[in-house]
Amino acid sequence: MSTAFANGVVGWLSSISWQSIVALNCWLVGLIIQGLIVINHEDTYTPTRWQATLLIFASALGVASFNVFGAKHLPFAEGIFVTAHFFAFFPVIIVILVLAPKRDAHDVFLVFSDNGAGWPSVAWATLVGQVSAMFSVLGKLKIDAGGEIG
């Protein structure tokens, strides 16, 4: 296999990976918005799939609009986001540490509860729960691996 062919394959896979991550991010944003609506209006709102789909499309439209019409403001927006994350990190951690219910070490590390989800074992629950963590770590690594070939 030639280097040019390998570079072409990696380039196409990287492009597809970037597009799939954008789609997945829109899906996450749409469902997070729907989850916030459910939390704030649990008595009057019943979530449906078509509403989630519309929220996903709205998030994709918002991202696309910002990239088309607001691209010149992207560095300013990134600066605001970094500043907000920097200054919000410690207050959020402190509030969680103070207000979160406390458990003893035995319950935290040795007692398994799936909160009624019905997973048959700790292994199943772990495999399902680690997908989001793997996405955030491995997604970036997978996309940027193309720079190592050639």
C-alpha positions in Angstrom: 0.0 0.0 0.0 1.4 3.3 -1.0 1.7 6.3 1.3 -0.5 8.4 -1.0 -3.3 5.8 -0.8 -2.9 5.6 3.0 -3.0 9.4 3.3 -6.2 9.5 1.1 -7.9 6.9 3.3 -7.0 8.7 6.5 -8.1 12.0 5.0 -11.5 10.7 4.1 -11.9 8.9 7.5 -11.0 12.2 9.2 -13.5 14.1 7.2 -16.2 11.6 8.0 -15.2 11.6 11.7 -15.5 15.4 11.9 -18.9 15.3 10.3 -20.1 12.6 12.6 -18.9 14.4 15.6 -20.8 17.6 14.5 -23.9 15.5 14.1 -23.4 13.8 17.5 -22.9 17.2 19.2 -26.1 18.5 17.7 -27.9 15.4 19.0 -26.4 15.9 22.5 -27.4 19.6 22.6 -30.9 18.9 21.4 -31.5 16.2 24.0 -29.9 18.2 26.8 -32.3 21.1 26.0 -35.2 18.7 26.0 -34.0 17.3 29.3 -33.8 20.8 30.8 -37.4 21.4 29.6 -38.5 18.1 31.3 -36.8 19.1 34.5 -38.4 22.5 34.7 -41.9 21.5 33.5 -42.3 17.9 34.5 -46.0 18.3 35.3 -47.0 19.9 32.0 -44.5 18.6 29.4 -44.3 15.1 28.0 -41.2 14.7 25.7 -41.7 13.1 22.3 -39.2 12.0 19.7 -40.4 14.5 17.1 -39.8 17.3 19.5 -36.3 16.0 20.1 -35.7 15.9 16.4 -36.8 19.5 16.0 -34.4 20.5 18.8 -31.6 18.6 17.1 -32.3 20.4 13.8 -32.5 23.8 15.6 -29.1 23.2 17.2 -27.6 22.2 13.8 -29.1 25.3 12.2 -27.8 27.5 15.0 -24.2 26.1 14.7 -24.3 26.4 10.9 -25.7 30.0 11.1 -22.9 31.0 13.5 -20.3 29.4 11.2 -21.6 31.2 8.1 -22.6 34.6 9.5 -20.5 34.9 12.7 -17.2 33.3 11.8 -15.4 36.6 12.2 -16.5 36.7 15.8 -15.4 33.2 16.6 -12.1 34.2 18.4 -14.1 36.6 20.6 -16.7 33.9 21.4 -14.0 31.3 22.2 -12.4 33.8 24.6 -15.7 34.3 26.3 -16.2 30.6 26.6 -12.7 30.0 28.0 -13.1 32.8 30.5 -16.5 31.5 31.6 -15.2 28.0 32.1 -12.1 29.2 34.0 -14.0 31.4 36.4 -17.0 29.0 36.8 -14.9 25.8 37.5 -14.1 26.4 41.2 -17.5 27.8 42.2 -19.3 24.8 40.6 -16.9 22.3 42.3 -17.3 24.0 45.7 -21.1 24.1 45.4 -21.2 20.4 44.5 -18.9 19.4 47.3 -20.9 21.4 49.9 -24.4 20.5 48.8 -24.1 17.0 47.5 -25.3 14.1 49.7 -22.5 12.4 51.4 -21.9 8.6 51.3 -19.3 6.6 53.2 -16.4 5.1 51.2 -17.8 1.5 51.4 -21.0 2.6 49.6 -19.1 4.6 47.0 -16.7 2.0 46.0 -18.3 -1.4 46.8 -22.1 -1.1 46.5 -23.6 -1.3 43.0 -27.1 0.2 42.3 -28.4 0.7 38.8 -31.3 2.9 40.1 -34.0 0.7 38.5 -32.4 0.6 35.0 -32.3 -3.2 35.1 -28.7 -3.9 34.1 -27.9 -7.4 35.1 -24.4 -6.7 36.3 -21.8 -4.0 37.1 -20.0 -4.9 33.8 -23.0 -4.1 31.6 -23.7 -0.8 33.4 -20.0 0.1 33.0 -19.9 -0.7 29.3 -23.0 1.4 28.7 -21.9 4.3 30.9 -18.4 4.7 29.6 -19.4 5.4 26.0 -19.8 9.1 26.6 -16.4 9.3 28.3 -14.8 7.4 25.5 -16.3 9.7 22.9 -14.9 12.8 24.5 -11.4 11.3 24.8 -11.1 9.1 21.8 -13.0 11.2 19.3 -10.3 13.8 19.2 -7.5 11.3 19.1 -9.1 9.3 16.3 -9.5 12.4 14.1 -6.0 13.8 14.6 -4.3 10.5 14.0 -4.1 11.2 10.3 -1.2 13.6 11.0 0.9 10.6 12.1 0.8 8.8 8.7 3.2 9.6 5.9 
